[in-house]
Amino acid sequence: MKRYALFLAVLLVAVLAFNSCGKKENPYEPNTDAAMGSVAANLINSGAVNVTPGLGVALFDLNTDSLGIQAQIIITFPVNMNAGTVNLTNIEVDAIQGGTITYYPELRKAVIYGTWTAGAYWVKVVFKTGLQGQGGGYIDGNGNGKADGAPYDYKKYYVCVGAPVTPAPDFVHPALINGFPYGGGVNPIHPGFYCTFDNNDIDSNLVRANFSVRDSTGRSISLKSAGTAGGPGSWFVLFQTTGADSILTSNAPYTVNVNLNAISDTNGNKAVWSNYGYVANIANAVWPFRTSTTAAGDYTPVRYITYSKTATELIVTFNDTLNYTTINANTFKVYKTSGGNLSSAVYGRIYYQPSDVGAYQVRFTLENAPIADPPNSTNYRFYLSRNIRDNTGWYLDGNNNGIGGEAGVPGWYISSDDIDEGFTR
């Protein structure tokens, strides 16, 4: 109980630390933020499709003299539809009997008529990707502006028969919004792990089956359930190592991996991750952490501190000794910029003076970076690669999370450890 209470006590601190480490994406490498479909300009805006009766409104019985509920569902589209696709295969309606559908092209309107058994229950209406406009575009059900296909762009809607006593089943995909541990300096005697979703209807058994922690060799760390905590908006699924305290190794790198494709809530809505949304083949949520140590020595990645410039050179300062063999034309670059974009590379000599070694500095000559005539200025940016190392072998920790050498995790808005800094001349 003492360990568990301590674990819960650090949740807030960990959440704040996890969400505070973002900076601008690295402009020198491809953006990997979108594992989605292709852009499609003719997609149908799902938010502009109007359904009558309104969301959760009961179907109106048009013939009270007959058994059951004879009613209609009216759908108005924002674009002209391909009439051949407006059918009850592409618009799937729960529990309808003898259903018919008529499309009125001059009104962009479809009318569904059918019979439902009398009672009090929910009726789901699903707009599938086979339903298309005249231009061939289908409904953008997940609202990301891209053609992701079935079932990612299915649009769900609910009407009801009678007045059900329970709320409508939700069609919101639960989002993974956080995880712990993350970053460097994690205590090796650490029995607590968790991932956080934004709703408490997540199927925690699926989370447990698809949450893993691995060391640098890929070996899985044995975990057991530690229950759940929180409520709507912040729901924690908790884990512990199976040992009495921990079987994590001191001063070692680990990764947490969550297979979101295999996780859903109790209504079958697939889990999503941060800004990805519900898309095809969503990437696993993977994030790093490194345990701390009590042994003597340098166990801290090197960090960039600041820069200064003279009329002839740029001087960059770090917080630790430098392995100068790792600083070269591939890891230290200067660019001229225009309108915030890189326009051309600047050639310069990378070197250091004897006094720079103890000052943790490196220099870049600026003879090819002209100074503009006052009051104008010329904009430049320099780039430091995450592959720069200190003399102990630690890689550059540009996002200051205690790990170093990371390529970044865009889905978490975690930037890479590369440094991108602007200056003027």
QUIZI-V460410 format. One record per backbone hydrogen bond with DSSP energy under -1.0 kcal/mol. NH is the residue of the N-H (numbers start at 0). CO is the residue of the C=O. Records with the same first field share a line. If there is no record, write none. Layout:
NH = CO / CO
This chain:
4 = 0
5 = 1
6 = 2
7 = 3
8 = 4
9 = 5
10 = 7
13 = 9
14 = 10
15 = 11
16 = 12
17 = 13
18 = 14
35 = 33
39 = 144
42 = 39
43 = 137
47 = 44
48 = 45
49 = 75
51 = 73
55 = 157
56 = 53
58 = 159
61 = 69
65 = 62
68 = 115
70 = 113
72 = 111
73 = 51
74 = 109
75 = 49
76 = 107
81 = 131
84 = 81
85 = 82
86 = 84
90 = 86
91 = 125
93 = 123
96 = 114
99 = 112
101 = 110
103 = 108
106 = 103
108 = 103
109 = 74
110 = 101
111 = 72
112 = 99
113 = 70
114 = 96
115 = 68
120 = 160
122 = 158
124 = 156
125 = 91
126 = 154
127 = 89
130 = 127
132 = 136
133 = 79
135 = 132
139 = 43
140 = 138
142 = 139
146 = 37
147 = 145
152 = 148
153 = 150
154 = 126
156 = 124
158 = 122
159 = 56
160 = 120
175 = 271
176 = 195
177 = 195
179 = 193
182 = 287
183 = 400
185 = 289
189 = 187
192 = 238
193 = 179
194 = 236
195 = 177
196 = 234
197 = 174
202 = 263
203 = 201
206 = 202
207 = 203
208 = 204
209 = 206
211 = 256
213 = 254
214 = 218
217 = 214
220 = 212
223 = 239
225 = 237
228 = 235
230 = 233
232 = 197
233 = 230
234 = 196
235 = 228
236 = 194
237 = 226
238 = 192
239 = 223
241 = 221
250 = 291
253 = 288
254 = 213
255 = 286
256 = 211
257 = 284
258 = 209
259 = 257
261 = 258
262 = 259
264 = 268
265 = 200
267 = 264
270 = 262
271 = 173
273 = 175
275 = 272
278 = 276
284 = 257
286 = 255
288 = 253
289 = 182
290 = 251
291 = 185
304 = 316
305 = 316
307 = 314
309 = 312
313 = 363
314 = 307
315 = 361
316 = 305
317 = 359
318 = 302
322 = 388
323 = 321
325 = 322
326 = 323
331 = 327
332 = 382
334 = 380
335 = 343
336 = 378
337 = 340
340 = 337
342 = 335
343 = 335
345 = 333
350 = 362
355 = 352
360 = 355
361 = 315
362 = 350
363 = 313
364 = 348
365 = 311
368 = 365
375 = 372
379 = 422
380 = 334
381 = 420
382 = 332
383 = 418
384 = 330
387 = 384
389 = 393
392 = 389
395 = 387
396 = 301
404 = 395
408 = 413
411 = 408
412 = 409
413 = 408
416 = 405
418 = 383
420 = 381
422 = 379
424 = 377
